[in-house]
C-alpha cells in the first residue's frame, strides 16, 4: 500500500513538473474562424500530424482556435491521432441571447430582400464598436482578438485568412495564402473583388513571411503585389490521410453502401465556377453519345444539391449551369452522375481505391490535395492543362494526363484513353504513387512551417 502511494505521489510530482515545463514553452495559436469543409481542414490536420511525427511538440505548445462547424455545417472534431499533449482546441462560441440572435440574423440566406437587409444590419451591429462589444455580440474576429489578448502567445498563425481581416493584437502573425483565384478568374461582382484585394493587402502588411503551396502562387504574389511579393515562401503540402489505409473490405463496403458502379470517374470539391466541373459533365455526355457509359461520382459539401431544386444559395448560378449541361446531354441523376455530398476522410480514401480515375478540371488553383491523395492510392489522375497543374505534372514526372481546360471533347478522349489502355494507366499511376510521397510530405511541410514560426517570433533555437 505504501509502495503504491509512493508511486502515485512520484507520478503526480512528475506530471506537475512536465506541466510546469510546458507552461514555459513557446505558445502558438492556430486560428481558424473559417473552417473550410475539405481542403483547409485537411491541410491543418496534415501539417499538425507532421509536427507530431517530427517531435516539434516537444518545443511548442499549440492552441487551435476554431469554429465548431465547418462551411458544410458539419462538426469535424480533431482527429484521434492529434489528441496529444501539446495540442488543445478552443471553440469560438456564440454565448448569450444577443450573440445567438445576431448569429441567426447573420445566417439569413433565403428570404431575399428582407433577409438580406436583416443580415446586413446584424453584421453592422456586430462589427461596429469596441472590442468588448464585438466579442459579446458574437463577431468571430472580436471573439478571437479578445481571447488572444487574454492569453499568452508568442505567435499567431492563420491557415486560411481569405474571408477575414487581420487581428489587432500586437503579436507576430503568419498567414498562408493558398491561392489568388479572385485575381485569375474575373467576376461580375466588382465589390467582391475589391474586398478580397483589400484583405490580402492587409494580411501582407502584417506578415513578414507568407507561406504559399506552389511556385505558381509565389509568382502570382509577385505579379499582383510587387511591393510584398518577396514575402512568399513555397512550402508544399503533404498528402491527406485518414490516419490509416482502408482495408479491402472497407473499400468494398463503401462501394456497396453508396451504390457505386464497378468503374466510374471521380470529381471532388465545391461546385464553383473556377473549379470548372461542368466540363466533366459535358465529357460524360459526349462519351454517352459514343455509346460509352462512364458514370461520374461527385464528392463535395454541396454536390448533393444536384439531386434537388432549391431556393437560391451560394453557387446557385453555377449549379444551374451544371444542371443545364446535364439536361442538354440527357444525363440522369444516380445513373450517369452520382452526387455523394460530404464524405469522411476514410470514405474518401476508399473512393480513391475504387475510382477508375480522378479528374481535376480547374481553370485556376494553387494545388490539388485530392490529386496527391489519389496518386498515393494508385488512382490515375487527369488535370486541366493550366500552369499550377503543369507544375504538379513536372513534380510527378508527367505520370498523369492532361486536357485543354475548356475542351470537353478532348477530356472525353482522355477518359476513353485511360479506360482503353489499362496497362499503361496502371503503370503511370503506380509511378505517381512511388514519386508523390517523395515530393509531398507533411513532415517536411511541418519542419518548414515551424522554422518560419520560430524565426518570425524571434525564438532562437526553436523551430
Secondary structure, 3 states (H helix, E strand, C coil): CHHHHHHHHHHHHHHHHHHHHHHHCEEEEEEECCCCCCHHHHHHHHHHHHHHHCCHHHCEEEEEEECCCCCCCCCCCCCHHHCCCCEEEEECCCCHHHHHHHHHHHCCCCCHHHHHHHHHHHHHHHHCCCHHHHHHCCCHHHHHHHHHHHCCCCEEEECCCCCCCCCCCCCCEEECCCCCHHHHCCCCCHHHHHHHHHHHHHHHHHCCCEEECCHHHHHHHHHHCCCCHHHEEECCCCCCCCCCCCCHHHHHHHHHHCCCCCCCEEEECCCCHHHCCHHHHHHHHHHHHCCCCCCEEEECCCHHHHHCCCCCCCCHHHHHHHHHHHHHHCCCECCCEEEEECCCHHHHHHHHHHCCEEEECCCCCCCCHHHHHHHHCCCCEEEECCHHHHHHHHHCCCCCEEECCCCHHHHHHHHHHHHHCHHHHHHHHHHHHHHHHHHCCHHHHHHHHHHHHHHHCCCCCCC
